[in-house]
Amino acid sequence: MPFGIAVVVLLLVLLFSALRVLNEYERGVMFTLGRFTGIKGPGIVFVFPMVQQMRKVDLRVIVLNVPKQDVITRDNVSVKVNAVVYFRIIDAGKSIIQVANAYDATSQVAQTTLRSVVGQHEMDDLLAQRDKLNADLQRILDQATEVWGIKVSNVEIKDVDLDESMIRAMAKQAEAERTRRAKIIHAEGEAQAAQQLVAAAHSLAREPSALQLRYLQTLADISHEKTQIIVFPLPLDLIKPFLGPPHGE
C-alpha cells in the first residue's frame, strides 16, 4: 500500500474516532490537556485524540430509592423509614468537577437528611404531616446538592414500619379516642334533649290549653294500640275548664 494512501486511511480512522454523538438529553464536559474548556452537545462533537477528553452527563430526571433507615423520633419511637428522591443535573460542569460521583453523593446526603429530619419530629407528625416532612427534606437536599449542579425537585417518604407493640398501642389509642368522642356526642345529645324538654315544659306551663291538647293527642295515639284495656289517669286540671262554676258563685 502506498505511503500516501496509508496516511489518508490513518487520518480517516482518527477522524471517525474523534467524532462523538450526544443525544438531546446529554451534554459533554470537555477537558483540554486536563483543563475544563466548556460544555458541548447535543449533536456531533469533535474530540481531538490525546489532547481532549469528554465526559458525558445525563440531564434527565433520576429516581433515587433511599433504603430504609432506622430512626428514633423525638418522642422516642423506633421506626424504619425509606423514601424516593427525584433529581436532575442542571449544571453538567459542576456535576463532574465538584464531586467524584454525583449519584452516590446525593444518595448518601439523602440518607443522612432523612434520619435527621424524621428524628426531629414526633410519630404523629410522621403519620399525619407527611407533606410537610417531604417539603423539608426537599428543601434541605436541594440546598446541599446545589454546589454539585444538582436540582432536587421532589422527595417522597414511602413506607413507615413500626414494631408490633407500637402498632397495638396505636390501635388501643385510636379505639380509646373513638370511645371518648362517642361519649361526648352522646352527652351533647342528652344536654340538647334536656334543653328542649325544659323549653316545652315552660311553654305548656304558660298555656294550659296546650297541655289539654297534648293530653288528647296522647289518648289518640294510645287508641291505636292493640291492647283491649287502657288505664290512663285523668288529671282534674284538664277537665276543670269544662265544668261549670261551683253552685253558689
VEXNUGU-11561 format. One record per residue: residue in three letters; x, y, z of N, C-alpha, C in turn. Coordinates in steps of 0.1 Angstrom, whole numbers. Example, Ala and Ser with C-alpha at 12.3 -4.5 7.8 and 13.67 -1.06 7.14 Angstrom:
  residu    nc1    nc2    nc3   cac1   cac2   cac3    cc1    cc2    cc3
     ALA    132    -57     78    123    -45     78    132    -33     78
     SER    128    -22     71    137    -11     71    129      0     79
! end
This chain:
  residu    nc1    nc2    nc3   cac1   cac2   cac3    cc1    cc2    cc3
     MET      9    -12      0      0      0      0      9     12      0
     PRO      7     21     -9     15     34    -10     14     41      3
     PHE     25     49      6     25     56     19     14     67     20
     GLY     11     73      9      1     84      9    -13     78     12
     ILE    -16     66      7    -29     60     10    -30     56     24
     ALA    -19     51     29    -19     47     43    -21     59     52
     VAL    -15     70     49    -17     82     57    -31     87     57
     VAL    -38     87     45    -52     91     44    -61     81     52
     VAL    -58     69     51    -66     59     59    -64     62     73
     LEU    -52     64     78    -50     67     92    -57     80     96
     LEU    -57     90     88    -64    102     91    -79    100     92
     LEU    -84     92     83    -98     89     84   -102     82     96
     VAL    -94     72    100    -96     65    112    -96     74    124
     LEU    -86     83    125    -85     92    136    -97    102    136
     LEU   -102    106    124   -113    115    123   -126    109    128
     PHE   -128     96    124   -140     90    129   -140     86    144
     SER   -128     83    148   -126     80    162   -128     93    171
     ALA   -126    104    165   -127    117    172   -141    122    173
     LEU   -150    116    165   -164    121    165   -172    114    176
     ARG   -180    122    183   -189    118    193   -203    123    190
     VAL   -213    115    193   -227    119    191   -234    119    204
     LEU   -239    131    208   -246    133    221   -261    134    218
     ASN   -269    127    226   -283    127    225   -289    141    230
     GLU   -301    143    228   -307    156    232   -306    158    247
     TYR   -307    147    255   -307    148    269   -293    146    275
     GLU   -282    147    266   -269    145    271   -260    158    268
     ARG   -250    160    277   -241    170    274   -227    165    277
     GLY   -217    171    269   -203    166    271   -195    177    278
     VAL   -189    173    289   -180    182    296   -166    180    290
     MET   -160    190    285   -148    190    277   -136    194    286
     PHE   -125    186    285   -113    189    292   -102    188    281
     THR    -94    199    280    -83    200    271    -70    201    279
     LEU    -62    190    277    -49    189    284    -52    190    300
     GLY    -63    184    304    -67    184    318    -74    196    323
     ARG    -76    206    315    -83    218    319    -97    218    314
     PHE   -107    223    322   -121    224    318   -122    235    307
     THR   -127    231    295   -128    241    284   -142    242    279
     GLY   -153    238    286   -166    241    282   -175    228    281
     ILE   -187    231    278   -197    220    277   -203    220    262
     LYS   -204    208    256   -208    207    243   -220    198    242
     GLY   -227    199    231   -239    190    228   -252    197    229
     PRO   -262    191    224   -263    178    218   -259    178    203
     GLY   -257    166    197   -254    165    183   -240    159    182
     ILE   -233    162    171   -220    157    168   -209    166    175
     VAL   -200    160    182   -189    167    189   -176    161    184
     PHE   -167    170    182   -153    165    178   -144    166    190
     VAL   -137    155    193   -128    154    204   -114    151    198
     PHE   -105    160    200    -91    158    195    -85    146    203
     PRO    -80    136    196    -74    125    203    -61    129    210
     MET    -59    123    222    -48    125    230    -46    140    235
     VAL    -55    148    231    -55    162    236    -67    166    244
     GLN    -78    161    240    -91    164    247    -97    151    253
     GLN   -105    153    262   -113    143    269   -127    148    271
     MET   -137    139    269   -151    143    271   -158    134    281
     ARG   -165    140    290   -173    132    300   -188    134    297
     LYS   -195    124    295   -209    125    292   -217    127    305
     VAL   -227    135    304   -236    138    316   -250    137    311
     ASP   -258    129    319   -272    127    316   -281    137    323
     LEU   -289    145    316   -297    156    322   -311    152    325
     ARG   -314    139    323   -328    135    326   -330    134    341
     VAL   -343    133    345   -346    132    359   -342    118    364
     ILE   -336    117    375   -331    105    381   -340    102    393
     VAL   -344     89    394   -352     84    405   -343     77    414
     LEU   -341     81    426   -332     75    436   -340     70    448
     ASN   -339     57    450   -345     50    461   -336     50    473
     VAL   -341     57    484   -333     57    496   -337     45    504
     PRO   -327     37    508   -330     25    516   -335     28    529
     LYS   -342     18    536   -348     20    549   -337     24    559
     GLN   -341     34    567   -332     39    577   -339     37    591
     ASP   -331     33    600   -335     31    614   -335     45    621
     VAL   -346     50    625   -348     63    630   -355     63    644
     ILE   -351     71    653   -358     73    666   -364     87    666
     THR   -377     88    666   -384    100    666   -382    108    679
     ARG   -386    121    679   -385    129    690   -392    124    703
     ASP   -402    117    701   -409    111    712   -405     96    715
     ASN   -392     93    711   -386     80    714   -393     68    708
     VAL   -398     69    696   -404     58    689   -394     53    678
     SER   -391     40    678   -382     35    668   -390     31    656
     VAL   -386     36    644   -392     33    632   -382     31    621
     LYS   -387     25    610   -378     23    598   -385     31    587
     VAL   -378     40    580   -384     49    570   -375     48    558
     ASN   -382     47    546   -375     49    534   -382     59    525
     ALA   -375     64    515   -380     75    507   -375     73    492
     VAL   -381     82    484   -377     82    470   -374     97    466
     VAL   -363     99    459   -358    113    456   -358    114    441
     TYR   -364    125    436   -363    129    422   -354    141    420
     PHE   -344    139    412   -334    150    410   -329    149    396
     ARG   -323    160    391   -316    160    378   -305    170    379
     ILE   -295    168    369   -283    176    369   -287    188    360
     ILE   -285    200    365   -287    212    358   -274    219    354
     ASP   -263    216    360   -250    221    356   -241    210    354
     ALA   -238    206    342   -230    194    339   -216    196    343
     GLY   -211    208    342   -197    211    346   -195    208    361
     LYS   -203    214    370   -202    212    384   -204    197    388
     SER   -213    190    381   -215    176    385   -203    167    382
     ILE   -194    172    374   -181    164    371   -170    170    379
     ILE   -169    183    380   -157    189    386   -158    189    402
     GLN   -170    192    407   -172    194    421   -173    181    429
     VAL   -177    170    423   -180    158    430   -176    146    422
     ALA   -170    136    428   -165    124    421   -176    116    415
     ASN   -187    114    423   -198    106    418   -211    113    423
     ALA   -218    120    414   -229    128    419   -241    120    424
     TYR   -243    108    418   -254     99    422   -251     94    436
     ASP   -239     88    438   -236     83    451   -237     94    462
     ALA   -231    105    459   -231    116    468   -245    120    472
     THR   -254    121    462   -268    125    465   -275    114    474
     SER   -272    102    471   -278     91    479   -274     92    493
     GLN   -261     94    496   -256     95    510   -262    107    517
     VAL   -263    118    510   -269    130    517   -283    128    519
     ALA   -290    121    510   -305    118    512   -307    109    524
     GLN   -298     99    527   -300     90    538   -298     98    551
     THR   -287    106    552   -284    113    564   -295    124    567
     THR   -300    130    556   -310    140    558   -323    134    563
     LEU   -326    122    557   -339    115    561   -338    112    576
     ARG   -327    107    581   -326    104    595   -327    116    604
     SER   -321    127    599   -321    139    607   -334    146    608
     VAL   -341    147    597   -354    154    597   -365    146    604
     VAL   -365    132    602   -375    124    609   -373    124    624
     GLY   -360    124    628   -357    124    642   -361    136    649
     GLN   -363    147    642   -367    160    648   -382    161    650
     HIS   -390    151    645   -405    152    646   -410    140    654
     GLU   -422    142    659   -428    131    667   -435    122    657
     MET   -439    110    663   -445    100    655   -458    104    648
     ASP   -466    112    655   -479    117    650   -476    126    638
     ASP   -466    134    638   -462    142    627   -458    134    615
     LEU   -451    123    617   -446    115    606   -458    108    599
     LEU   -469    105    607   -480     99    600   -490    109    595
     ALA   -492    120    601   -503    130    598   -498    141    589
     GLN   -485    145    590   -480    157    583   -468    153    574
     ARG   -471    142    566   -460    137    557   -457    147    546
     ASP   -467    155    542   -464    165    532   -454    176    537
     LYS   -455    180    549   -446    189    555   -432    183    556
     LEU   -431    171    560   -418    165    561   -411    163    547
     ASN   -420    160    537   -414    159    523   -409    172    519
     ALA   -416    183    522   -411    196    518   -398    200    525
     ASP   -397    196    538   -385    199    545   -373    191    539
     LEU   -375    179    536   -365    170    530   -360    176    517
     GLN   -370    180    508   -367    185    495   -358    198    496
     ARG   -362    207    505   -355    219    507   -341    217    512
     ILE   -339    209    522   -326    206    527   -317    199    517
     LEU   -322    189    510   -314    182    500   -311    192    488
     ASP   -320    200    484   -317    209    473   -306    219    476
     GLN   -306    224    489   -295    233    493   -282    225    494
     ALA   -282    213    498   -269    205    500   -263    201    486
     THR   -271    199    476   -266    194    463   -265    205    453
     GLU   -269    217    457   -268    228    447   -254    231    442
     VAL   -244    229    451   -230    231    448   -225    221    438
     TRP   -232    210    437   -228    199    427   -236    201    414
     GLY   -243    211    412   -251    213    400   -263    204    399
     ILE   -269    201    410   -280    191    411   -292    199    416
     LYS   -303    196    410   -316    202    415   -325    191    419
     VAL   -329    191    432   -338    181    438   -352    186    437
     SER   -360    180    428   -373    185    426   -384    180    435
     ASN   -382    168    441   -393    162    449   -387    151    458
     VAL   -392    150    470   -388    139    479   -401    134    485
     GLU   -403    120    485   -415    114    490   -411    103    500
     ILE   -416    104    512   -415     93    522   -424     82    517
     LYS   -419     70    516   -427     59    510   -433     50    521
     ASP   -425     44    529   -430     35    540   -425     38    553
     VAL   -434     36    563   -430     38    577   -433     25    584
     ASP   -423     18    589   -425      5    595   -424      6    610
     LEU   -434      1    617   -434      2    632   -433    -12    638
     ASP   -429    -13    651   -429    -25    658   -443    -30    661
     GLU   -445    -43    663   -458    -48    665   -464    -42    678
     SER   -455    -41    688   -460    -35    701   -465    -21    699
     MET   -458    -13    690   -463      1    688   -476      1    680
     ILE   -477     -8    670   -490     -9    663   -501    -12    672
     ARG   -500    -22    681   -510    -25    691   -514    -13    700
     ALA   -503     -6    704   -505      6    713   -513     17    705
     MET   -510     19    693   -516     29    685   -531     25    682
     ALA   -533     12    680   -547      7    678   -556     10    691
     LYS   -550      7    703   -557      9    715   -560     24    717
     GLN   -550     33    713   -552     47    715   -563     52    706
     ALA   -563     47    693   -574     51    684   -587     46    689
     GLU   -588     34    694   -601     29    700   -606     38    711
     ALA   -596     41    720   -600     50    732   -604     63    727
     GLU   -598     69    717   -602     82    711   -616     81    705
     ARG   -619     70    698   -633     68    693   -643     67    704
     THR   -640     60    714   -649     59    726   -652     72    732
     ARG   -641     80    734   -642     93    740   -651    102    732
     ARG   -650    102    719   -658    110    710   -672    106    711
     ALA   -675     93    711   -688     88    712   -695     92    724
     LYS   -688     92    736   -694     96    748   -697    111    748
     ILE   -688    119    742   -690    133    741   -702    136    733
     ILE   -704    129    722   -715    132    713   -728    128    720
     HIS   -728    116    727   -740    112    735   -743    122    746
     ALA   -733    127    753   -736    137    763   -742    150    757
     GLU   -736    154    746   -741    166    740   -756    164    735
     GLY   -759    152    730   -773    149    726   -782    150    738
     GLU   -778    144    749   -786    144    762   -788    158    766
     ALA   -778    167    766   -779    180    770   -789    188    761
     GLN   -788    186    748   -798    193    739   -812    188    741
     ALA   -813    175    743   -827    170    746   -833    176    759
     ALA   -824    177    769   -829    182    782   -833    197    780
     GLN   -826    204    772   -829    218    770   -843    219    762
     GLN   -845    210    753   -858    210    745   -869    207    755
     LEU   -867    197    764   -878    193    773   -881    205    783
     VAL   -871    212    787   -873    223    796   -881    234    789
     ALA   -877    237    776   -884    247    768   -899    243    766
     ALA   -901    230    763   -915    225    761   -923    226    774
     ALA   -917    223    786   -924    224    799   -928    238    801
     HIS   -919    248    799   -922    262    801   -933    266    792
     SER   -933    261    779   -944    265    770   -957    260    774
     LEU   -958    247    779   -970    241    784   -975    248    797
     ALA   -966    252    805   -970    259    817   -976    272    815
     ARG   -972    279    804   -978    292    801   -991    291    794
     GLU   -994    280    787  -1007    278    780  -1013    265    785
     PRO  -1023    266    795  -1029    253    799  -1037    246    788
     SER  -1042    254    779  -1050    247    768  -1040    238    759
     ALA  -1028    242    758  -1018    234    751  -1016    221    758
     LEU  -1016    221    771  -1014    208    779  -1026    199    776
     GLN  -1038    205    776  -1050    197    773  -1049    191    759
     LEU  -1045    199    749  -1044    193    735  -1034    182    735
     ARG  -1023    184    742  -1013    173    743  -1018    161    749
     TYR  -1027    162    760  -1033    151    766  -1042    143    756
     LEU  -1050    151    749  -1059    145    740  -1051    138    728
     GLN  -1040    144    724  -1032    137    714  -1026    124    719
     THR  -1022    124    731  -1017    111    737  -1028    101    737
     LEU  -1040    105    741  -1051     95    741  -1054     89    727
     ALA  -1053     98    717  -1055     94    703  -1044     84    699
     ASP  -1031     86    703  -1020     77    700  -1022     64    706
     ILE  -1027     64    719  -1029     51    726  -1040     43    720
     SER  -1050     50    715  -1062     43    709  -1058     34    698
     HIS  -1047     36    692  -1042     27    680  -1035     15    685
     GLU  -1033     14    698  -1026      2    703  -1036    -10    703
     LYS  -1031    -22    703  -1039    -34    702  -1044    -39    715
     THR  -1039    -33    726  -1044    -38    739  -1059    -34    741
     GLN  -1066    -43    748  -1080    -41    749  -1084    -31    761
     ILE  -1076    -31    771  -1080    -22    782  -1068    -12    784
     ILE  -1071      0    785  -1061     10    787  -1065     18    800
     VAL  -1056     19    809  -1058     27    821  -1050     39    820
     PHE  -1056     50    820  -1049     63    818  -1054     73    828
     PRO  -1046     78    836  -1051     88    847  -1056    101    840
     LEU  -1066    106    846  -1072    119    840  -1071    129    851
     PRO  -1061    138    849  -1060    149    859  -1072    158    859
     LEU  -1077    162    871  -1088    171    872  -1085    185    866
     ASP  -1073    189    866  -1070    202    860  -1073    203    845
     LEU  -1074    191    839  -1077    191    824  -1092    193    822
     ILE  -1100    187    831  -1115    188    828  -1121    200    836
     LYS  -1113    206    845  -1118    217    853  -1124    228    844
     PRO  -1117    232    833  -1123    243    824  -1136    239    818
     PHE  -1139    226    817  -1152    221    811  -1163    221    821
     LEU  -1160    222    834  -1170    221    844  -1175    236    847
     GLY  -1187    236    850  -1193    249    853  -1188    255    866
     PRO  -1191    267    869  -1187    273    882  -1194    266    893
     PRO  -1188    265    905  -1195    259    916  -1208    266    920
     HIS  -1217    258    925  -1230    264    929  -1228    274    940
     GLY  -1235    284    939  -1235    295    949  -1226    306    945
     GLU  -1218    305    934  -1210    315    929  -1217    324    919
! end
